[in-house]
Structure formats: C-alpha cells, structure tokens
C-alpha cells in the first residue's frame, strides 16, 4: 500500500507555483461561519414560518441534523485529504474521472451562483434607503442601475481575493465577528419585552402539516442558510495544519450556525404582533416585511436596532459573497488539477491566487444577474445543487472505509459505516423536497456542465494532452441511474410533481433508492491501487512551491 504523506510546511514564499498555506484554525472556521451567516439569517425565519407556521422550528432542527450528518462525513474526509477544492475531489478519488468531473461541476455550479444571490440580497435590503429604491423591479429583478451596482459589488469581491488568501482570511474574520454579534444581539434585544408564547399555538403550531414542515427545509431557505461548512474544506490546500484544524473548523462552524438560526426562528415567531398573522401564517404581513428582521425591530419600537440591521444586510451577505467567490476559484482550480478543465484555471499569481478562476467567477456572477428573479426563487436551486455536491462525500466515504482502512485519519467518525449511508439518504431527501420545478432546472444545468466539461475532456483525450482525464465509466456506472432515478421520483412525487407517490411513501421510496445507489456505488468503485495512484498524483501536483 502506498503511504501518502500530506504533511506540508506552515507557510511558503511562493513565487507563483501553487497555493500558499497561510490559514489557521480561526481563519478556516470563520470562512465556514462567514458563509453560513449570510443572507439566510436575514430572510430565512420569515420565509420558513410562511411555509410551515411555528412548526418551522422543527424544520430548522431537521435541517440542522441533516447538515451535521453531512459535516461529520466531510470532517473525516477533510482530514484525510487536505487538498484545495476537496468536495470536488473525493468522488474523483473513489470513482474515477467521470464521477469526479460530475461532482466537480456540481460543486462549481453551487459556489459560482451563491455570490450573485448574496449581491441581490444586499440590493434588496438596501431598498430601504432612498437612494437604492430604484435598483430593483417589482418582481425582484434588477434595473439598469441595479445591474451596474451588482457588477461593482462582484468586482469588489474579486478585488479583495486578488490580495491573497491571508488578506481574505483577515477581511472575512473581521466581518464574521460582526456577522455573529448582530444576530445574537437581535435575538436577545428583541426577545426582551417582546416575546409572546401564545404566538406558537394561537393559529395552530403546524397549520400546513408535515408537508409544510418538510417543504420548508429546502424551499424556504433553511438548508441554504445552513450551507457553508464546506468552505474550510475548499481551503484545505491553504491550511497551515489541515489534519488538526479541518475537522474542528467544519464541526465548530455547523454548531455555531445551527444554534444561531434556531434561536432566530424562535424569537421571530414569538416577537410578532398577533395582527401580523391574524389571517394565517401564509398571509404574514407587517410594515417593512421586505426586510423582515429590520422591519420587525422597527415594528416593536426598536428603530435604532432596525437601522443596525439594515447596515448588517450589507455586511452579512457581503462577507458570504466574498468567501464564495474564493470557493469558486478553488473549485475550478481543483477541476483543472484533475484534468477536467483547462490548465488556465490552475494558474496562480505571486500571491498564490488562482487568478483566471477568479476572473471567470466574476463573469459568471455578472451573467447570473441578467435573467434571474428574486432571492427566494433561487434558493431551492442552490440548495439542490449544494446538497447534490455534498452527496458525493458519503459515497466516497463508504469506498475509502473499504478500500483504504489503514489510511491515516486525524478524525475518525464514530459509527461511520452507519452515518455515511444515512447521510446519503438525508441528502437525497433534501433534494427531493426542493420540488420538481426546481429539479428539472437543475437537471438542465447538469446537462450543460456535461456539454462543457465533456467537450474539454474529449478534446484533451483526443489530442493526448498530458492532463487528459481518465474517465472510468465502469466505476461510475451507477451515476446515470442515480441522477435520472432521483429526477423520476421527484416527477412522480407530491412536491411539485404528479403526486402519484403519497407523503411518507415517497420518503420510503427515496430512502430505498438511495441505499440501493450507495451500495451499488461501493461495489463498482475504483480499485485500491487506482485510488492510491489518484491521491498520490494530487499530493504531488498540489504541493506548494518552496
């Protein structure tokens, strides 16, 4: 067995040959926390209660448990393989080129579209200020002035990233302290003197039943809000001590985010005046609801806090957009390292910044502003793309547990062989709950990725380029059945589909289907020697310059 040593120096004086290892535990954790506490906290509580009523609290708990399961799997894998763009690489190691290319595209698609959404959130809340009222149309799309503003904000994200990962870590850490303090302050200040326990039952605790509780998890922004723990994983190639710090940063960020979001939902429901939901939770309305938390603060006589929250509505989404711009360039860096994208995406400047990937993340963000509507309508799409990306980790975990039992694991997941398939089932349920209207659009985006990356792979193989990927169709034979099968279940199900599969039965079908795919993937995965060879190649190509 090949013994792979991931030990790296704590820092380098790189002159342009690779990523620099400048980020410590706090930088990693704050990268994840800064991604988790973004526009989701500004809108999530209001959107969730409209869909599920006070039972939205249950939705948040289910969502938090789901994310914890996925984070636990990622924590072990991040320690095993501390490489840049890790979430896009685990399936590559386990299942070869075709699966690696597919999950790499899912990861890039998710990362590239978050920053534009955060920009739209910033512009949406900014409508409170008189000078910004003309930046959006009534349907949430951007006016000409809004488009110019959005492009400038994306350019700021990219510009900060060009100063290097150390500057990014310091900038994001400062913003994240603020992003944690403001929600916590809002929770306690609004709750004092404005908490009405009767709000949780006066119109029914779960007026929309189990379907409302489950639908809120994906469609109202709950999972979207909790996403982001993987940012520490994406920066693994720039961590000073990845084996020690990655598991801590991953699990710590999820714990912080889950506690804050559940408290936010409880206080939001408890602080609302009864008149705001007297006609039912689906018709929740009050002055300033377009900026829910700031509007609520003003409504209960805390105008000064409302002003602070309007300011935070610029800082919180801005910090998240900043780190996701970083993530986009690191995922494309990983795709190029694995031979799925042109080598230009792997080029770094004197600060170790993958500059071409940053430029392309800017271009992608600008394109996203053109046809897309409001914040909430994109949440389901991003949630599904994100969780589809996460789903590759449990599959890879199962393979590594069998094929690489003696590989060094700084963090070993207790009961991993149970949690791993369970987390894959949970990931697919979240995708299913997003609904057919979202999933057919995601399917189209996946098809586009196969056209783009597949065309490059075909060209590289045909020209016999040195970085031409090895597409292992045999090891990834389960992948078409997985994607098409999940789409078919969604079309047949009751979340925007035909309704042929009833509630609860659909959960059983998704669970059985997921377990079938999980063990099919394990049985056909790459052989041990091929996995070790892929790992060794990446360690060599990712090694920082000295």
C-alpha positions as CSV (number, residue, x, y, z in Angstrom):
1,X,0.0,0.0,0.0
2,X,1.2,3.5,-0.9
3,X,1.8,5.6,2.2
4,X,0.7,9.2,1.4
5,X,2.2,11.9,3.5
6,X,0.1,15.1,3.5
7,X,2.5,17.0,5.8
8,X,3.2,20.5,4.5
9,X,5.2,23.5,5.7
10,X,3.3,26.0,7.7
11,X,3.9,28.7,5.1
12,X,5.7,29.3,1.9
13,X,7.3,32.1,0.0
14,X,5.6,31.0,-3.2
15,X,6.6,32.8,-6.3
16,X,3.6,31.7,-8.4
17,X,3.8,27.9,-8.4
18,X,1.0,26.9,-6.1
19,X,-1.4,27.8,-3.3
20,X,0.1,29.2,-0.1
21,X,-0.6,27.6,3.3
22,X,-1.4,30.8,5.3
23,X,-4.7,30.0,7.0
24,X,-5.0,28.8,10.7
25,X,-7.9,27.3,12.6
26,X,-9.8,30.6,13.2
27,X,-9.4,31.5,9.5
28,X,-10.8,28.2,8.5
29,X,-13.7,28.2,10.9
30,X,-14.5,31.8,10.2
31,X,-14.5,31.0,6.5
32,X,-17.3,28.5,7.1
33,X,-19.2,30.5,9.7
34,X,-18.9,33.6,7.5
35,X,-20.6,31.5,4.7
36,X,-23.3,30.1,7.0
37,X,-24.3,33.5,8.5
38,X,-25.1,35.3,5.2
39,X,-28.4,36.4,3.7
40,X,-30.1,33.3,5.1
41,X,-30.4,34.9,8.5
42,X,-32.0,38.0,7.1
43,X,-34.8,36.1,5.3
44,X,-34.8,32.5,6.5
45,X,-37.0,32.9,9.6
46,X,-39.8,34.8,7.7
47,X,-39.8,32.5,4.7
48,X,-39.9,29.4,6.8
49,X,-42.8,30.5,9.0
50,X,-44.9,31.3,6.0
51,X,-44.4,27.8,4.6
52,X,-44.6,25.8,7.9
53,X,-46.1,28.1,10.6
54,X,-44.5,27.9,14.1
55,X,-43.5,24.3,13.2
56,X,-40.7,25.9,11.2
57,X,-38.7,25.4,14.4
58,X,-39.0,21.6,13.7
59,X,-37.9,22.3,10.1
60,X,-34.7,24.1,11.4
61,X,-33.9,21.2,13.8
62,X,-34.3,18.6,11.0
63,X,-32.2,20.8,8.7
64,X,-29.5,21.2,11.3
65,X,-29.4,17.4,12.0
66,X,-29.1,16.8,8.2
67,X,-26.2,19.2,7.9
68,X,-24.5,17.8,10.9
69,X,-24.6,14.3,9.4
70,X,-23.0,15.6,6.2
71,X,-20.5,17.7,8.1
72,X,-19.3,14.7,10.1
73,X,-18.5,12.8,6.9
74,X,-16.7,15.8,5.5
75,X,-14.8,16.3,8.7
76,X,-13.1,12.8,8.3
77,X,-12.5,13.2,4.6
78,X,-11.1,16.7,5.0
79,X,-8.5,15.4,7.5
80,X,-7.6,12.5,5.2
81,X,-7.2,14.6,2.1
82,X,-6.4,18.2,2.8
83,X,-6.4,19.5,-0.8
84,X,-7.9,22.6,-2.4
85,X,-11.4,22.1,-3.6
86,X,-11.8,18.9,-1.6
87,X,-15.5,18.4,-2.1
88,X,-15.0,18.2,-5.8
89,X,-12.1,15.7,-5.4
90,X,-13.4,12.9,-3.1
91,X,-15.6,11.3,-5.8
92,X,-12.6,11.6,-8.3
93,X,-10.5,9.5,-5.9
94,X,-13.2,6.9,-5.3
95,X,-14.9,6.6,-8.7
96,X,-12.5,8.0,-11.3
97,X,-12.8,10.6,-13.9
98,X,-16.5,10.6,-14.9
99,X,-17.8,10.9,-11.3
100,X,-15.1,13.4,-10.4
101,X,-16.0,15.6,-13.4
102,X,-19.7,15.3,-12.5
103,X,-19.4,16.2,-8.8
104,X,-16.8,18.8,-9.6
105,X,-19.4,20.5,-11.8
106,X,-22.0,20.3,-9.1
107,X,-19.5,21.9,-6.7
108,X,-18.6,24.7,-9.1
109,X,-22.3,25.3,-10.0
110,X,-23.2,25.8,-6.4
111,X,-20.3,28.0,-5.5
112,X,-20.5,30.2,-8.6
113,X,-24.2,31.1,-8.0
114,X,-24.1,31.9,-4.3
115,X,-22.2,35.2,-4.6
116,X,-24.7,36.7,-7.1
117,X,-27.5,35.7,-4.7
118,X,-25.8,37.5,-1.8
119,X,-25.4,40.6,-4.0
120,X,-29.2,40.5,-4.8
121,X,-29.9,40.2,-1.1
122,X,-27.7,43.2,-0.4
123,X,-29.5,45.2,-3.0
124,X,-32.9,44.0,-1.8
125,X,-32.4,45.2,1.8
126,X,-30.8,48.4,0.5
127,X,-34.1,49.4,-1.0
128,X,-34.9,50.8,2.5
129,X,-32.6,53.6,1.7
130,X,-34.0,56.2,-0.6
131,X,-31.0,56.2,-3.0
132,X,-31.4,52.5,-3.6
133,X,-35.1,52.2,-4.2
134,X,-34.8,52.2,-8.0
135,X,-32.3,49.3,-8.2
136,X,-35.0,46.5,-8.4
137,X,-38.2,46.0,-10.4
138,X,-41.3,44.9,-8.5
139,X,-40.6,41.2,-9.3
140,X,-37.1,41.4,-7.8
141,X,-35.1,41.5,-11.0
142,X,-32.5,44.3,-11.3
143,X,-33.0,47.6,-13.1
144,X,-30.2,49.0,-15.2
145,X,-28.9,50.9,-12.1
146,X,-29.2,47.7,-10.1
147,X,-27.2,45.7,-12.6
148,X,-24.4,48.3,-12.5
149,X,-24.4,48.2,-8.7
150,X,-24.4,44.4,-8.8
151,X,-21.4,44.3,-11.2
152,X,-19.5,46.7,-9.0
153,X,-20.1,44.6,-5.9
154,X,-19.0,41.5,-7.7
155,X,-15.8,43.3,-8.7
156,X,-15.2,44.2,-5.1
157,X,-15.4,40.5,-4.1
158,X,-12.9,39.6,-6.8
159,X,-10.6,42.5,-5.9
160,X,-10.3,41.5,-2.3
161,X,-9.5,38.0,-3.3
162,X,-6.6,39.2,-5.5
163,X,-4.8,40.3,-2.4
164,X,-4.3,36.7,-1.5
165,X,-5.7,34.2,1.0
166,X,-4.1,35.8,4.0
167,X,-5.8,39.2,3.3
168,X,-9.0,37.3,2.6
169,X,-8.8,35.4,5.9
170,X,-8.3,38.7,7.9
171,X,-11.0,40.5,6.0
172,X,-13.5,37.7,6.4
173,X,-12.6,37.2,10.1
174,X,-13.3,40.8,10.9
175,X,-16.7,40.7,9.0
176,X,-17.6,37.4,10.7
177,X,-17.2,38.7,14.2
178,X,-19.8,41.4,13.2
179,X,-22.0,38.8,11.5
180,X,-22.2,36.7,14.7
181,X,-22.6,39.6,17.1
182,X,-25.5,41.3,15.2
183,X,-27.9,38.2,15.0
184,X,-27.1,37.3,18.6
185,X,-27.8,40.9,19.7
186,X,-31.1,41.0,17.7
187,X,-32.2,37.7,19.3
188,X,-31.8,38.9,22.9
189,X,-32.8,42.6,22.4
190,X,-36.0,41.8,20.6
191,X,-36.9,38.9,22.9
192,X,-36.7,41.1,26.0
193,X,-40.2,42.6,26.4
194,X,-41.5,41.4,23.0
195,X,-41.9,37.6,23.4
196,X,-45.4,36.2,23.2
197,X,-45.6,32.4,23.9
198,X,-49.2,32.3,22.6
199,X,-47.9,33.0,19.1
200,X,-46.8,29.4,18.8
201,X,-50.3,28.0,19.2
202,X,-52.9,30.7,18.5
203,X,-53.2,29.9,14.8
204,X,-52.0,26.2,15.1
205,X,-48.5,25.1,15.7
206,X,-48.3,23.2,12.4
207,X,-51.1,24.6,10.2
208,X,-49.7,23.2,7.0
209,X,-48.9,19.7,8.4
210,X,-45.9,17.5,7.8
211,X,-45.7,18.6,4.1
212,X,-45.2,22.2,5.2
213,X,-42.5,21.2,7.7
214,X,-40.6,19.1,5.2
215,X,-41.1,21.5,2.3
216,X,-39.7,24.4,4.3
217,X,-36.4,22.6,4.7
218,X,-35.5,23.0,1.1
219,X,-37.7,25.7,-0.4
220,X,-37.7,28.5,2.2
221,X,-34.0,28.8,2.7
222,X,-33.3,26.6,5.8
223,X,-30.7,24.3,4.2
224,X,-29.5,27.3,2.1
225,X,-28.9,29.2,5.3
226,X,-27.0,26.3,6.9
227,X,-24.8,25.6,3.9
228,X,-21.3,26.8,4.0
229,X,-19.4,24.4,6.4
230,X,-17.5,23.1,3.3
231,X,-15.6,26.4,2.9
232,X,-13.0,25.2,5.3
233,X,-12.7,22.0,3.2
234,X,-12.3,24.1,0.0
235,X,-9.4,26.0,1.6
236,X,-7.7,22.8,2.8
237,X,-4.8,23.3,0.4
238,X,-4.1,26.7,2.1
239,X,-4.3,25.5,5.7
240,X,-1.3,25.6,8.0
241,X,-2.3,22.5,9.9
242,X,-5.1,20.9,7.9
243,X,-5.2,17.5,9.7
244,X,-5.8,19.1,13.1
245,X,-7.8,22.1,12.0
246,X,-10.2,20.9,9.3
247,X,-12.4,18.7,11.5
248,X,-12.5,21.3,14.2
249,X,-13.4,24.1,11.8
250,X,-16.0,22.0,10.0
251,X,-17.9,20.8,13.0
252,X,-17.5,24.0,15.0
253,X,-19.0,26.1,12.3
254,X,-22.1,23.9,12.0
255,X,-22.6,24.1,15.7
256,X,-22.4,27.9,15.8
257,X,-24.7,28.3,12.8
258,X,-27.3,25.8,13.9
259,X,-27.7,27.4,17.4
260,X,-28.0,30.9,16.0
261,X,-30.6,30.0,13.3
262,X,-32.8,28.0,15.7
263,X,-32.8,30.9,18.2
264,X,-33.6,33.4,15.4
265,X,-36.7,31.4,14.4
266,X,-38.0,31.1,17.9
267,X,-37.6,34.8,18.6
268,X,-39.0,35.9,15.3
269,X,-42.2,33.9,15.9
270,X,-42.5,35.0,19.5
271,X,-41.9,38.7,18.8
272,X,-44.5,39.2,16.1
273,X,-47.7,41.1,16.9
274,X,-50.7,38.9,16.5
275,X,-52.2,41.3,13.9
276,X,-49.4,40.4,11.5
277,X,-50.6,36.8,11.2
278,X,-54.2,37.1,12.2
279,X,-55.3,35.9,8.7
280,X,-53.0,32.9,8.9
281,X,-49.3,32.3,8.7
282,X,-49.4,32.1,4.9
283,X,-50.5,35.7,4.8
284,X,-48.0,37.1,7.2
285,X,-47.7,40.8,6.7
286,X,-46.4,43.8,8.6
287,X,-44.7,47.1,7.8
288,X,-41.2,46.6,6.5
289,X,-41.6,42.8,5.8
290,X,-39.4,43.1,2.7
291,X,-36.6,43.4,5.2
292,X,-38.1,41.1,7.8
293,X,-35.8,41.5,10.8
294,X,-35.2,45.2,10.4
295,X,-38.9,45.7,9.8
296,X,-39.8,43.7,12.9
297,X,-37.3,45.6,15.1
298,X,-38.9,48.9,13.9
299,X,-42.4,47.5,14.5
300,X,-41.7,46.7,18.1
301,X,-40.3,50.2,18.8
302,X,-36.6,49.4,18.3
303,X,-35.9,51.8,15.4
304,X,-32.2,52.1,16.2
305,X,-31.8,48.3,16.0
306,X,-33.6,48.3,12.7
307,X,-31.0,50.8,11.4
308,X,-28.2,48.5,12.6
309,X,-29.9,45.5,10.8
310,X,-30.2,47.4,7.6
311,X,-26.4,48.0,7.8
312,X,-25.8,44.4,8.6
313,X,-27.8,43.5,5.5
314,X,-24.9,44.9,3.5
315,X,-22.1,43.3,5.7
316,X,-23.5,39.8,6.2
317,X,-24.3,38.9,2.6
318,X,-21.2,40.8,1.5
319,X,-19.0,38.5,3.7
320,X,-20.6,35.4,2.3
321,X,-20.3,36.6,-1.3
322,X,-16.7,37.3,-0.6
323,X,-15.9,33.8,0.6
324,X,-17.9,32.1,-2.1
325,X,-16.0,34.0,-4.7
326,X,-12.9,32.4,-3.2
327,X,-14.6,29.0,-3.2
328,X,-15.5,29.2,-6.9
329,X,-11.9,29.8,-7.9
330,X,-10.7,27.0,-5.7
331,X,-13.2,24.5,-7.1
332,X,-12.2,25.4,-10.7
333,X,-8.6,25.1,-9.6
334,X,-9.3,21.5,-8.4
335,X,-11.2,20.8,-11.7
336,X,-8.1,21.9,-13.7
337,X,-5.8,19.9,-11.4
338,X,-7.8,16.8,-12.2
339,X,-7.8,17.5,-15.9
340,X,-11.5,18.3,-16.3
341,X,-11.0,22.0,-17.2
342,X,-8.2,23.9,-19.0
343,X,-5.0,24.4,-17.1
344,X,-5.5,28.2,-17.1
345,X,-7.8,27.6,-14.1
346,X,-4.9,26.2,-12.1
347,X,-2.5,29.1,-12.8
348,X,-1.6,31.2,-9.7
349,X,0.0,34.6,-9.3
350,X,2.8,35.6,-6.9
351,X,0.3,35.6,-4.0
352,X,-0.8,32.1,-4.7
353,X,-4.2,33.3,-6.1
354,X,-5.8,31.3,-9.0
355,X,-6.4,34.5,-10.9
356,X,-8.1,33.0,-14.0
357,X,-10.6,31.2,-11.9
358,X,-11.4,34.5,-10.1
359,X,-12.0,36.3,-13.3
360,X,-14.3,33.6,-14.5
361,X,-16.2,33.7,-11.2
362,X,-16.8,37.4,-11.8
363,X,-18.0,36.8,-15.4
364,X,-20.4,34.0,-14.2
365,X,-21.8,36.3,-11.5
366,X,-22.5,39.0,-14.0
367,X,-24.3,36.5,-16.3
368,X,-26.4,35.3,-13.3
369,X,-27.7,38.8,-12.7
370,X,-29.3,39.0,-16.2
371,X,-32.2,36.6,-16.2
372,X,-32.7,35.6,-12.6
373,X,-35.6,36.8,-10.3
374,X,-35.7,37.4,-6.6
375,X,-33.6,35.9,-3.8
376,X,-36.1,33.2,-2.7
377,X,-36.8,31.8,-6.1
378,X,-33.1,30.9,-6.5
379,X,-32.8,29.3,-3.0
380,X,-34.2,26.0,-4.0
381,X,-31.9,25.7,-7.0
382,X,-28.8,26.5,-5.0
383,X,-29.9,24.2,-2.1
384,X,-30.3,21.3,-4.5
385,X,-27.0,21.9,-6.3
386,X,-25.2,22.2,-2.9
387,X,-26.7,19.0,-1.5
388,X,-26.0,17.1,-4.7
389,X,-22.4,18.2,-4.3
390,X,-22.4,17.1,-0.7
391,X,-23.9,13.7,-1.6
392,X,-20.6,12.7,-3.2
393,X,-18.8,12.7,0.1
394,X,-20.8,9.9,1.8
395,X,-20.4,7.7,-1.3
396,X,-16.7,8.3,-1.3
397,X,-16.5,7.7,2.4
398,X,-18.0,4.2,2.0
399,X,-15.4,3.4,-0.6
400,X,-12.5,4.6,1.5
401,X,-13.7,2.7,4.5
402,X,-13.5,-0.5,2.5
403,X,-10.5,0.3,0.2
404,X,-8.3,2.4,2.5
405,X,-8.9,1.1,6.0
406,X,-5.4,1.9,7.2
407,X,-5.1,5.4,5.6
408,X,-4.3,8.0,8.3
409,X,-7.4,9.7,9.7
410,X,-6.8,12.6,12.1
411,X,-10.5,12.5,12.8
412,X,-12.3,9.1,12.7
413,X,-16.1,9.3,12.6
414,X,-17.8,7.1,15.2
415,X,-20.2,4.6,13.6
416,X,-19.1,5.9,10.2
417,X,-20.4,2.9,8.3
418,X,-23.9,3.7,9.6
419,X,-23.8,7.5,9.4
420,X,-22.4,7.5,5.9
421,X,-25.3,5.8,4.1
422,X,-27.7,7.6,6.4
423,X,-26.3,11.0,5.4
424,X,-26.6,10.0,1.7
425,X,-30.3,9.2,2.3
426,X,-30.8,12.6,4.0
427,X,-29.0,14.4,1.2
428,X,-31.4,12.9,-1.4
429,X,-34.5,13.7,0.7
430,X,-33.4,17.4,0.9
431,X,-33.0,17.4,-2.9
432,X,-36.4,15.7,-3.3
433,X,-38.1,18.2,-1.0
434,X,-36.9,21.1,-3.2
435,X,-39.6,20.1,-5.7
436,X,-39.9,19.1,-9.3
437,X,-40.0,22.8,-10.5
438,X,-36.5,23.2,-9.1
439,X,-35.1,19.9,-10.0
440,X,-35.9,20.0,-13.7
441,X,-34.0,23.3,-13.9
442,X,-31.1,21.7,-12.0
443,X,-31.1,18.9,-14.5
444,X,-30.7,21.3,-17.3
445,X,-27.7,22.9,-15.6
446,X,-26.2,19.5,-15.1
447,X,-26.6,18.7,-18.8
448,X,-24.9,22.0,-19.6
449,X,-22.0,21.0,-17.4
450,X,-21.6,17.7,-19.2
451,X,-21.5,19.5,-22.5
452,X,-18.9,22.0,-21.4
453,X,-16.6,19.7,-19.4
454,X,-17.2,16.7,-21.6
455,X,-16.2,18.7,-24.6
456,X,-12.9,19.6,-23.0
457,X,-12.3,16.1,-21.8
458,X,-12.9,14.7,-25.3
459,X,-10.5,17.3,-26.8
460,X,-7.8,16.5,-24.2
461,X,-8.1,12.8,-24.7
462,X,-8.2,13.1,-28.5
463,X,-5.1,15.3,-28.5
464,X,-3.4,13.1,-26.0
465,X,-2.7,16.1,-23.7
466,X,-0.6,15.3,-20.6
467,X,-3.5,16.4,-18.3
468,X,-6.2,14.4,-20.2
469,X,-8.6,12.9,-17.6
470,X,-9.1,9.1,-17.3
471,X,-12.9,8.7,-17.5
472,X,-13.6,5.5,-15.7
473,X,-17.1,4.6,-16.9
474,X,-17.2,1.3,-15.1
475,X,-16.6,2.7,-11.7
476,X,-19.2,5.4,-12.3
477,X,-21.8,3.2,-13.9
478,X,-24.3,4.0,-11.1
479,X,-24.2,7.7,-11.8
480,X,-26.7,8.0,-14.7
481,X,-29.1,5.8,-12.8
482,X,-28.7,7.9,-9.7
483,X,-29.4,11.3,-11.4
484,X,-32.2,10.0,-13.7
485,X,-33.8,8.0,-10.9
486,X,-33.9,10.9,-8.4
487,X,-35.4,13.1,-11.1
488,X,-38.1,10.4,-11.9
489,X,-39.0,10.1,-8.2
490,X,-39.4,13.9,-8.0
491,X,-41.6,13.9,-11.1
492,X,-43.8,11.2,-9.6
493,X,-43.9,12.6,-6.1
494,X,-46.0,15.2,-4.3
495,X,-43.5,18.1,-4.0
496,X,-44.4,19.8,-7.3
497,X,-44.6,16.5,-9.2
498,X,-47.6,14.4,-10.3
499,X,-48.5,13.3,-6.9
500,X,-48.5,9.6,-7.8
501,X,-46.4,8.8,-4.7
502,X,-48.1,9.9,-1.5
503,X,-46.5,11.6,1.5
504,X,-44.4,9.2,3.7
505,X,-44.4,6.6,0.9
506,X,-42.2,9.0,-1.0
507,X,-39.8,9.2,1.9
508,X,-39.6,5.4,1.9
509,X,-39.0,5.3,-1.8
510,X,-36.2,7.9,-1.7
511,X,-34.6,6.1,1.2
512,X,-34.7,2.7,-0.5
513,X,-33.5,4.1,-3.8
514,X,-30.6,6.0,-2.0
515,X,-29.4,2.9,-0.2
516,X,-29.5,0.9,-3.5
517,X,-27.4,3.5,-5.2
518,X,-25.0,3.7,-2.2
519,X,-24.2,0.0,-2.2
520,X,-24.1,-0.2,-6.0
521,X,-21.5,2.6,-6.0
522,X,-19.4,0.9,-3.3
523,X,-19.5,-2.4,-5.3
524,X,-18.3,-0.8,-8.6
525,X,-15.8,1.8,-7.2
526,X,-12.2,2.1,-8.3
527,X,-9.8,-0.5,-7.1
528,X,-7.5,0.3,-4.2
529,X,-4.4,0.8,-6.4
530,X,-6.2,3.3,-8.7
531,X,-7.4,5.3,-5.7
532,X,-3.9,5.4,-4.2
533,X,-2.5,6.5,-7.5
534,X,-5.0,9.3,-7.8
535,X,-4.3,10.5,-4.3
536,X,-0.6,10.4,-4.9
537,X,-0.9,12.4,-8.1
538,X,-2.9,15.2,-6.4
539,X,-0.4,15.4,-3.5
540,X,2.4,15.9,-6.0
541,X,0.6,18.5,-8.1
542,X,-0.8,20.4,-5.1
543,X,2.5,20.6,-3.3
544,X,3.3,24.3,-2.6
545,X,6.4,25.8,-4.1
546,X,9.4,26.5,-1.8
